Amino acid sequence: MRTLMGFERAIVAISWVGWLVYWIAAARRTAPTRRMESLLTGASYRVPLLVGICLLVFSGRPLLGFDLRLLPQTSLVAAIGAALTMAGVCFAVWARFHLGKYWSGRITLKEDHRLVQTGPYAWVRHPIYSGILLALLGTTLTVGTLLACVGFAMIFLSFWRKLTIEEIWLRSHLGAEYEVYQKRVKALIPHP
């Protein structure tokens, strides 16, 4: 059982390393920026993001009694976590690839910014966030500690803050086209 759970943790780690390598390589192919967030706006979602990442990364280390295990360390839980991590990373990479030159790690409007409504963007308005959150949920399940859950919650709040600001910018830039898209497609979780 211990070896199998080590395998699932390796799958989780490899998924995240693959994601990071792709993200860095793809970041070089973006359109010029027309408008960018302020330093304060960026800090409003990046600080909780960094805290959440630290909590999740170091969740296996005892920290002020927060090493409480919420989920059993079984091969089934580890396998589910690894599968969700891989699926989420793949979905985020597909969305990032599909978004192409309009992607940015910061809240921006690109030159000739257009609304992408195809591929994963036909299912959810923010599929990169959906994919990363699914992958983080899988990682949290694999780790199974209270600290990992708190880290996941912080990252979720960070993403929610960022997408709320992005939606305001996109509505103001794209107008009625984006409003119709918002009514038709959910933000993070697809619906039938």
C-alpha positions as CSV (number, residue, x, y, z in Angstrom):
1,M,0.0,0.0,0.0
2,R,2.8,2.5,0.9
3,T,4.5,1.9,-2.5
4,L,1.2,2.5,-4.4
5,M,0.6,5.7,-2.6
6,G,4.1,6.8,-3.4
7,F,3.3,6.1,-7.1
8,E,0.2,8.4,-6.9
9,R,2.2,11.1,-5.2
10,A,4.8,10.8,-8.0
11,I,2.0,11.2,-10.6
12,V,0.8,14.3,-8.8
13,A,4.3,15.8,-8.8
14,I,5.0,14.9,-12.4
15,S,1.7,16.5,-13.4
16,W,2.6,19.7,-11.7
17,V,6.1,19.8,-13.2
18,G,4.7,19.2,-16.7
19,W,2.2,22.0,-16.2
20,L,4.9,24.4,-15.0
21,V,7.2,23.6,-17.9
22,Y,4.3,24.1,-20.4
23,W,3.2,27.3,-18.7
24,I,6.7,28.9,-18.8
25,A,7.2,27.9,-22.5
26,A,3.7,29.1,-23.5
27,A,4.1,32.4,-21.7
28,R,6.5,33.6,-24.4
29,R,3.8,33.6,-27.1
30,T,1.3,36.3,-26.0
31,A,-0.1,39.4,-27.7
32,P,1.1,42.9,-26.6
33,T,-0.8,44.2,-23.6
34,R,-3.2,47.1,-23.9
35,R,-4.2,47.5,-20.2
36,M,-2.7,45.9,-17.1
37,E,-3.8,45.6,-13.5
38,S,-2.3,47.9,-10.9
39,L,0.1,46.7,-8.3
40,L,-2.6,46.8,-5.6
41,T,-5.1,44.9,-7.7
42,G,-2.5,42.2,-8.3
43,A,-1.6,42.0,-4.6
44,S,-5.3,41.5,-3.8
45,Y,-5.3,38.1,-5.3
46,R,-1.6,37.2,-5.4
47,V,-1.1,37.3,-1.6
48,P,-3.8,34.8,-0.8
49,L,-2.6,32.7,-3.8
50,L,1.0,32.6,-2.4
51,V,-0.2,31.8,1.1
52,G,-2.4,29.0,-0.3
53,I,0.4,27.5,-2.4
54,C,2.8,27.6,0.7
55,L,0.2,25.9,2.8
56,L,-0.5,23.2,0.2
57,V,3.2,22.6,-0.6
58,F,4.2,22.4,3.1
59,S,1.0,20.6,4.3
60,G,2.9,17.4,5.0
61,R,5.0,19.2,7.6
62,P,3.6,19.7,11.1
63,L,2.8,23.4,11.6
64,L,1.2,24.6,14.8
65,G,-0.9,21.4,15.1
66,F,-2.3,21.7,11.6
67,D,-1.0,18.4,10.4
68,L,-4.3,16.9,11.3
69,R,-5.2,14.3,8.7
70,L,-8.8,14.7,7.4
71,L,-8.7,11.9,4.9
72,P,-7.4,8.4,5.3
73,Q,-4.1,7.6,3.5
74,T,-5.5,4.8,1.3
75,S,-4.5,3.8,-2.1
76,L,-8.1,4.6,-3.3
77,V,-8.0,8.2,-2.0
78,A,-4.5,8.6,-3.5
79,A,-5.5,7.2,-6.8
80,I,-8.6,9.5,-7.0
81,G,-6.4,12.4,-6.1
82,A,-3.8,11.6,-8.7
83,A,-6.5,11.1,-11.4
84,L,-8.1,14.5,-10.5
85,T,-4.7,16.2,-10.6
86,M,-3.9,14.8,-14.0
87,A,-7.3,15.6,-15.4
88,G,-7.2,19.1,-14.0
89,V,-3.7,19.8,-15.4
90,C,-4.7,18.5,-18.8
91,F,-7.8,20.6,-18.9
92,A,-5.9,23.7,-17.8
93,V,-3.2,23.1,-20.5
94,W,-5.9,22.6,-23.2
95,A,-7.6,25.9,-22.1
96,R,-4.3,27.7,-22.1
97,F,-3.4,26.3,-25.5
98,H,-6.8,27.2,-26.9
99,L,-6.7,30.8,-25.5
100,G,-3.4,31.3,-27.2
101,K,-2.0,34.8,-27.5
102,Y,-4.8,36.3,-25.2
103,W,-3.4,34.6,-22.1
104,S,-1.7,36.5,-19.3
105,G,-0.7,35.7,-15.8
106,R,-1.9,39.1,-14.7
107,I,-5.3,40.7,-15.3
108,T,-4.8,42.4,-18.7
109,L,-6.5,43.3,-21.9
110,K,-4.5,42.4,-25.0
111,E,-4.2,44.3,-28.2
112,D,-7.2,43.4,-30.4
113,H,-8.6,41.4,-27.5
114,R,-11.4,39.1,-28.6
115,L,-13.8,36.8,-26.7
116,V,-12.9,33.1,-27.1
117,Q,-16.0,30.9,-26.8
118,T,-14.8,27.7,-28.4
119,G,-13.1,24.6,-27.0
120,P,-13.1,24.5,-23.2
121,Y,-14.4,28.1,-23.2
122,A,-17.7,26.8,-24.6
123,W,-18.1,24.8,-21.3
124,V,-16.9,27.4,-18.7
125,R,-15.8,31.0,-18.9
126,H,-12.6,30.4,-16.9
127,P,-11.4,26.9,-17.8
128,I,-7.8,27.5,-16.8
129,Y,-9.0,28.2,-13.3
130,S,-11.4,25.3,-13.4
131,G,-8.6,22.9,-14.5
132,I,-6.1,24.2,-11.9
133,L,-8.7,24.1,-9.1
134,L,-9.6,20.5,-10.1
135,A,-5.9,19.6,-10.1
136,L,-5.4,21.3,-6.7
137,L,-8.4,19.4,-5.3
138,G,-6.8,16.2,-6.4
139,T,-3.5,17.2,-4.8
140,T,-5.4,18.2,-1.6
141,L,-7.1,14.7,-1.6
142,T,-3.7,13.0,-2.1
143,V,-2.1,15.0,0.8
144,G,-5.3,14.7,3.0
145,T,-4.4,17.2,5.7
146,L,-6.2,20.1,7.2
147,L,-3.4,22.4,6.1
148,A,-3.8,21.2,2.5
149,C,-7.5,22.0,2.7
150,V,-6.9,25.5,4.1
151,G,-4.3,26.0,1.3
152,F,-6.9,24.9,-1.3
153,A,-9.5,27.3,0.1
154,M,-7.0,30.2,0.0
155,I,-6.2,29.5,-3.6
156,F,-9.9,29.2,-4.5
157,L,-10.6,32.6,-2.9
158,S,-7.6,34.1,-4.8
159,F,-9.0,32.7,-8.1
160,W,-12.5,33.9,-7.3
161,R,-11.1,37.4,-6.6
162,K,-9.1,37.5,-9.9
163,L,-11.9,36.2,-12.1
164,T,-14.3,38.7,-10.5
165,I,-12.0,41.6,-11.6
166,E,-11.4,40.0,-15.0
167,E,-15.2,39.8,-15.6
168,I,-15.6,43.5,-14.8
169,W,-12.8,44.3,-17.3
170,L,-14.2,42.0,-20.0
171,R,-17.8,43.3,-19.6
172,S,-16.5,46.9,-19.9
173,H,-14.3,46.1,-23.0
174,L,-16.6,43.6,-24.8
175,G,-20.0,44.9,-23.7
176,A,-23.2,43.0,-24.7
177,E,-21.2,40.1,-26.3
178,Y,-19.6,39.2,-22.9
179,E,-22.9,39.7,-21.0
180,V,-24.6,37.2,-23.3
181,Y,-21.7,34.8,-22.8
182,Q,-22.0,35.2,-19.0
183,K,-25.6,34.2,-19.2
184,R,-25.0,31.2,-21.4
185,V,-21.8,29.8,-19.8
186,K,-21.0,29.3,-16.1
187,A,-17.8,30.7,-14.6
188,L,-16.1,27.6,-13.2
189,I,-18.3,24.5,-13.3
190,P,-20.0,23.4,-16.5
191,H,-23.7,22.7,-16.5
192,P,-25.9,20.8,-18.9
